[in-house]
Amino acid sequence: MKLLTIDAPRGGRPGALSAKGEIIDLLKVDAGENVQSPHDNEAGYNDIYPALKSKFTELDFGFDFCFFDRIIGGLRLENAAEEHRAAKWLHAVDQFLCDAGTFTPEQFHFLGSKLPT
């Protein structure tokens, strides 16, 4: 099952959206249950965005980044200030390369409200 993570607003509940449009409450998933799809990253923007638009009214949309999230978790510098400076620089380079069209953003955020059935 393809899942799209839903970031919870402050005080909200984290969830995921399946390809069928079902919202999965991640707080109710049994310990040890794998909610990561074996087909994760199988579908890209061109597949996911139209599926979202078919189920939700778009309220907000934006491209995020291409490689930043894959590098940031591995930063280990002398102190937090250096890590923060390096992270800001990496994020800016990622955004610049995406904005210039050199790289295609792999991630995006989509905020929507469920269409009436």
Stockholm file with secondary structure:
# STOCKHOLM 1.0

chainA/1-117         MKLLTIDAPRGGRPGALSAKGEIIDLLKVDAGENVQSPHDNEAGYNDIYPALKSKFTELDFGFDFCFFDRIIGGLRLENAAEEHRAAKWLHAVDQFLCDAGTFTPEQFHFLGSKLPT
#=GR chainA/1-117 SS CCEEEECCCTTSCCEEEETTSCEEEGGGSCTTCCCSCTTTTSSCHHHHHHHHHHHEEEEEEEECCSSHHHHHTTCCCSSHHHHHHHHHHHHHHHHHHHHTTSSCCCCEEEEEEECCC
#=GC SS_cons         CCEEEECCCTTSCCEEEETTSCEEEGGGSCTTCCCSCTTTTSSCHHHHHHHHHHHEEEEEEEECCSSHHHHHTTCCCSSHHHHHHHHHHHHHHHHHHHHTTSSCCCCEEEEEEECCC
//
